[in-house]
Amino acid sequence: MFTQTITPAFYDTDGLGHINNTRVPQWFEGARNELFRIFTPDLDMKKWQLILARIEVDFVGELFYGKDVEIRTTVSRIGSSSFSVHQEAWQQGVLGAKGEAVMVRYDFAAAKALPLSDEQKTALELHQA
């Protein structure tokens, strides 16, 4: 499991004083960087091997400005050319949001999915829940 601490900024809030629902997917994407490094260790976009196929976020509680948020990231499924990432946003021990993202290993020049290598699968398994 990877964890990342987010300190919400004032601009992350909405008119109701909650963290805006558009911010959580952005936080989740940033917290996937360590998984991205399995495919592109230096995160060089010219060598990028992943494409996002699906994302879903469930807002199950409230998140607020002024208190850190911990993003927890695990691999929930490993397929032949894709894998799923489960993420949760916790604040003061309370789950505020959870989500799933499906990532596909992708050859942008050929515009087609590629199989995950054995090495990539092994690295992903280290973070599987």
BAFI-3210 file (N, C-alpha, C; in Angstrom, 3 decimals, decimal comma, padded with zeros to 6 digits):
// residues 129
n [1|2|3|4|5|6|7|8|9|10|11|12|13|14|15|16|17|18|19|20|21|22|23|24|25|26|27|28|29|30|31|32|33|34|35|36|37|38|39|40|41|42|43|44|45|46|47|48|49|50|51|52|53|54|55|56|57|58|59|60|61|62|63|64|65|66|67|68|69|70|71|72|73|74|75|76|77|78|79|80|81|82|83|84|85|86|87|88|89|90|91|92|93|94|95|96|97|98|99|100|101|102|103|104|105|106|107|108|109|110|111|112|113|114|115|116|117|118|119|120|121|122|123|124|125|126|127|128|129]
n.u [000,850|000,501|000,853|-000,181|000,001|-002,221|-002,512|-005,201|-005,972|-007,250|-008,587|-009,508|-011,985|-015,614|-018,661|-020,063|-018,246|-017,000|-014,537|-014,226|-015,952|-014,578|-011,917|-011,008|-010,743|-008,493|-006,572|-006,431|-005,342|-002,762|-001,737|-001,318|001,148|003,400|002,757|002,714|005,434|006,345|006,028|007,071|009,789|011,064|008,999|008,759|006,973|007,248|007,853|005,703|003,494|000,909|-002,670|-005,647|-008,562|-010,928|-012,614|-013,931|-015,586|-016,658|-018,355|-018,348|-018,368|-017,624|-015,149|-012,878|-011,544|-008,478|-007,585|-005,374|-005,458|-005,310|-004,294|-004,816|-003,489|-003,913|-003,389|-005,995|-006,736|-005,230|-004,808|-004,444|-003,567|-004,243|-004,850|-006,396|-006,874|-007,358|-008,465|-008,490|-009,664|-008,866|-009,669|-008,782|-009,163|-011,553|-013,314|-013,626|-013,878|-013,839|-012,411|-012,052|-009,762|-009,120|-006,348|-004,562|-001,964|-000,386|000,329|001,039|001,874|001,141|-001,480|-002,769|-003,563|-001,133|000,289|000,781|004,040|005,859|007,525|006,333|003,846|004,679|005,743|003,414|001,909|003,118|001,838|-000,734|-003,931]
n.v [-001,183|002,186|005,370|008,752|012,025|014,680|018,122|019,961|022,795|026,169|026,771|024,282|023,887|023,963|025,911|025,038|024,481|022,061|019,727|020,107|018,116|017,717|017,754|015,438|013,246|014,301|014,322|011,563|010,768|011,953|010,486|008,067|008,091|006,585|004,007|004,476|004,734|002,135|001,508|003,666|004,733|007,291|008,985|010,207|011,701|011,186|008,556|007,250|004,664|004,054|004,256|005,781|004,014|003,909|005,548|005,784|007,316|007,215|009,129|008,937|010,112|013,181|015,569|018,016|021,371|022,359|020,152|017,426|015,007|011,600|009,669|006,469|003,875|000,995|-001,984|-003,574|-005,455|-007,472|-007,821|-009,117|-007,079|-004,891|-003,197|-002,699|-000,044|000,621|003,216|005,299|008,041|009,364|011,123|012,200|009,580|008,823|007,567|009,297|009,270|006,913|005,038|003,602|002,937|002,057|001,050|000,810|-000,850|000,651|001,209|004,046|004,911|002,818|002,695|000,752|-001,725|-003,239|-006,303|-006,778|-006,999|-009,764|-008,814|-006,357|-007,230|-008,645|-006,520|-005,000|-006,813|-006,639|-004,581|-005,290|-005,651]
n.w [000,000|-000,808|000,689|000,906|002,087|002,039|002,322|002,565|000,602|000,786|-001,598|-002,320|-001,281|-001,293|-001,616|000,583|002,474|002,370|001,057|-002,356|-004,753|-007,141|-006,555|-005,219|-007,158|-008,471|-006,439|-006,035|-008,510|-008,406|-006,306|-007,475|-008,642|-007,729|-008,539|-011,273|-011,715|-011,891|-014,511|-015,934|-014,818|-014,510|-014,908|-017,388|-019,847|-022,565|-022,705|-021,781|-020,654|-019,914|-019,887|-018,811|-018,291|-016,925|-014,239|-010,996|-008,296|-005,010|-002,729|000,538|002,954|004,707|003,815|004,965|004,950|006,526|007,912|007,571|004,885|004,303|001,640|000,560|-001,332|-003,229|-005,209|-006,756|-008,631|-011,121|-014,475|-017,840|-019,573|-018,179|-015,025|-011,832|-009,561|-006,206|-004,151|-001,245|000,710|003,726|006,690|009,781|010,790|009,605|006,855|003,884|001,111|-001,586|-004,269|-007,581|-010,155|-013,485|-015,161|-018,208|-019,866|-022,524|-025,939|-027,388|-029,930|-031,639|-030,983|-029,302|-026,815|-024,643|-023,430|-019,903|-018,584|-017,118|-015,098|-014,484|-013,541|-011,276|-009,758|-009,367|-007,863|-005,377|-004,168|-003,932|-002,505]
ca.u [000,000|001,140|000,087|000,248|-000,733|-002,626|-002,957|-006,151|-005,832|-008,523|-009,269|-010,064|-013,305|-016,760|-019,467|-020,592|-017,133|-016,451|-013,620|-015,017|-015,919|-013,642|-010,538|-010,646|-010,134|-007,152|-005,706|-006,231|-004,407|-001,424|-001,292|-000,969|002,477|004,330|002,417|003,156|006,878|006,594|006,020|007,928|010,454|011,372|007,748|008,934|005,749|007,584|007,992|004,534|002,957|-000,402|-003,805|-006,767|-009,743|-012,144|-012,450|-015,174|-015,347|-017,816|-018,193|-019,035|-018,312|-017,248|-013,752|-012,900|-010,341|-007,870|-007,098|-004,744|-006,164|-004,397|-004,734|-004,288|-003,553|-003,549|-003,782|-007,103|-006,877|-004,207|-005,258|-003,397|-003,019|-004,744|-004,930|-007,285|-006,299|-008,346|-007,952|-009,351|-009,283|-009,185|-009,383|-008,977|-009,660|-012,867|-013,285|-014,404|-014,129|-013,108|-012,558|-011,353|-009,297|-008,602|-005,230|-004,203|-000,652|-000,825|001,314|000,394|002,215|000,340|-002,862|-003,320|-003,142|-000,015|000,240|001,679|005,180|005,948|008,141|005,320|002,863|005,308|005,813|002,048|001,492|003,665|000,940|-002,085|-004,618]
ca.v [000,000|003,495|006,424|010,122|012,999|015,911|019,214|020,703|024,241|026,885|026,666|022,944|023,832|024,485|026,882|024,430|024,260|020,727|019,584|020,011|016,767|017,639|017,678|014,077|012,505|014,842|013,796|010,144|010,646|012,253|009,405|006,901|008,276|005,495|002,902|004,879|004,514|000,743|001,496|004,756|005,115|008,719|009,691|010,943|011,544|010,671|007,106|006,838|003,366|003,793|005,107|005,602|003,491|004,137|006,022|006,017|007,805|007,235|010,043|008,222|010,957|014,569|015,979|019,446|022,204|022,564|018,894|016,605|013,858|010,531|008,887|005,103|003,328|-000,412|-002,632|-004,475|-006,488|-007,483|-008,585|-009,399|-005,813|-003,809|-003,427|-001,772|000,613|001,040|004,339|005,825|009,313|009,321|012,338|011,975|008,233|008,626|007,445|010,338|008,905|005,747|004,965|002,607|003,372|000,989|001,507|-000,133|-000,660|001,113|001,688|005,214|004,979|001,809|002,866|-000,526|-002,218|-004,177|-007,146|-006,455|-007,914|-010,514|-007,921|-005,378|-007,945|-008,915|-005,248|-004,647|-007,752|-006,172|-003,558|-005,823|-005,796]
ca.w [000,000|-000,810|001,350|000,629|002,890|001,357|003,171|001,737|000,467|000,850|-002,894|-002,460|-000,653|-002,030|-000,883|001,806|003,388|002,164|-000,064|-003,573|-005,323|-008,265|-006,059|-004,802|-008,265|-008,732|-005,382|-006,320|-009,636|-007,909|-005,416|-008,292|-009,240|-007,412|-009,438|-012,615|-011,801|-012,285|-015,969|-016,415|-013,561|-014,407|-015,225|-018,639|-020,652|-023,895|-022,587|-020,995|-021,057|-019,314|-020,210|-017,884|-018,987|-016,125|-012,868|-010,259|-006,942|-004,126|-001,604|001,621|004,146|004,422|003,971|005,274|004,980|007,838|008,478|006,541|004,320|003,896|000,485|000,587|-002,686|-003,390|-006,458|-006,428|-009,659|-012,162|-015,636|-018,822|-020,061|-017,337|-013,589|-011,134|-008,386|-005,209|-003,370|-000,193|001,333|005,157|007,454|011,217|011,017|009,005|005,400|003,220|-000,286|-002,079|-005,706|-008,392|-011,468|-014,326|-015,975|-019,264|-020,494|-023,838|-026,922|-027,990|-031,354|-032,342|-030,515|-028,863|-025,500|-024,586|-022,231|-018,799|-018,518|-015,862|-014,106|-014,081|-012,728|-009,980|-009,026|-008,960|-006,805|-004,100|-003,633|-004,039|-001,213]
c.u [000,888|000,250|000,681|-000,621|-000,961|-003,019|-003,906|-005,879|-007,218|-009,308|-009,831|-011,500|-014,392|-017,548|-020,042|-019,493|-016,524|-015,345|-014,476|-014,859|-014,983|-012,198|-010,110|-010,097|-008,728|-006,165|-005,410|-005,228|-002,974|-000,855|-000,987|000,430|003,426|004,021|002,844|004,641|007,244|006,745|006,954|008,645|010,743|010,159|007,858|007,730|006,041|007,726|006,766|003,910|001,545|-001,452|-004,926|-007,991|-011,034|-011,749|-013,838|-014,795|-016,678|-017,498|-019,021|-019,039|-017,917|-015,754|-013,739|-011,530|-009,798|-007,342|-006,547|-005,631|-005,111|-005,032|-004,034|-004,537|-003,087|-003,959|-004,854|-007,289|-005,745|-004,695|-004,107|-002,764|-003,458|-004,680|-005,839|-006,621|-007,442|-007,714|-008,991|-008,767|-009,794|-008,802|-009,763|-009,636|-011,012|-012,718|-014,189|-014,764|-013,321|-013,336|-011,750|-010,956|-008,785|-007,557|-004,876|-002,797|-000,928|000,349|000,645|000,682|001,356|-001,145|-003,499|-002,777|-001,990|-000,174|001,184|002,825|005,150|006,531|007,141|004,267|003,419|005,373|004,439|001,563|001,993|002,735|-000,524|-002,681|-005,291]
c.v [001,236|004,447|007,774|011,053|014,260|016,918|020,072|022,211|024,881|026,727|025,267|022,852|024,372|025,442|026,346|024,156|022,877|020,778|019,344|018,639|016,635|017,455|016,245|013,254|013,007|014,349|012,325|009,960|010,901|011,143|008,122|006,999|007,128|004,251|003,224|004,589|003,066|000,661|002,534|005,333|006,608|009,601|010,576|010,672|011,001|009,154|006,488|005,571|003,096|004,766|004,780|005,158|003,798|004,690|006,172|006,430|007,797|008,157|009,476|008,995|012,364|014,748|017,493|020,087|022,234|021,312|018,037|015,436|012,843|009,765|007,539|004,460|001,885|-000,885|-003,656|-005,607|-006,345|-008,386|-008,841|-008,125|-004,619|-004,204|-002,370|-001,288|001,028|002,144|004,814|007,118|009,309|010,640|012,084|010,620|007,921|008,587|008,496|009,997|007,662|005,667|003,852|003,272|002,150|001,599|000,412|000,197|-000,439|001,580|002,826|005,314|004,011|001,896|001,527|-000,904|-003,206|-005,059|-006,609|-007,466|-008,659|-009,648|-006,898|-006,031|-008,219|-007,646|-004,813|-005,531|-007,329|-005,191|-003,993|-006,029|-007,141]
c.w [000,000|-000,020|000,981|001,467|002,078|002,432|002,336|001,764|000,512|-000,454|-003,169|-001,945|-001,584|-001,136|000,416|002,835|003,309|001,106|-001,302|-004,204|-006,520|-007,802|-005,737|-005,972|-008,625|-007,678|-005,627|-007,467|-009,175|-007,041|-006,182|-008,884|-008,945|-008,237|-010,868|-012,802|-012,135|-013,798|-016,575|-015,197|-013,405|-014,705|-016,472|-019,546|-022,055|-023,903|-021,897|-021,554|-020,547|-019,826|-019,213|-018,672|-018,236|-014,769|-012,257|-008,844|-006,196|-002,955|-000,452|002,933|003,732|004,652|004,089|005,140|006,406|008,504|007,342|006,135|003,892|002,740|000,550|-000,774|-002,692|-004,786|-006,106|-007,436|-010,656|-013,280|-016,594|-019,376|-019,208|-015,872|-012,985|-009,860|-007,469|-004,372|-002,377|000,337|002,771|005,804|008,910|011,496|010,418|007,486|004,772|001,783|-000,620|-003,577|-006,325|-009,707|-012,207|-015,249|-016,983|-019,753|-021,978|-024,671|-027,684|-029,483|-032,168|-031,980|-030,148|-027,495|-025,656|-023,361|-021,158|-018,821|-017,184|-014,756|-013,592|-013,192|-011,334|-009,132|-008,553|-007,817|-005,433|-003,412|-003,692|-002,649|-001,119]
res [m|f|t|q|t|i|t|p|a|f|y|d|t|d|g|l|g|h|i|n|n|t|r|v|p|q|w|f|e|g|a|r|n|e|l|f|r|i|f|t|p|d|l|d|m|k|k|w|q|l|i|l|a|r|i|e|v|d|f|v|g|e|l|f|y|g|k|d|v|e|i|r|t|t|v|s|r|i|g|s|s|s|f|s|v|h|q|e|a|w|q|q|g|v|l|g|a|k|g|e|a|v|m|v|r|y|d|f|a|a|a|k|a|l|p|l|s|d|e|q|k|t|a|l|e|l|h|q|a]
***
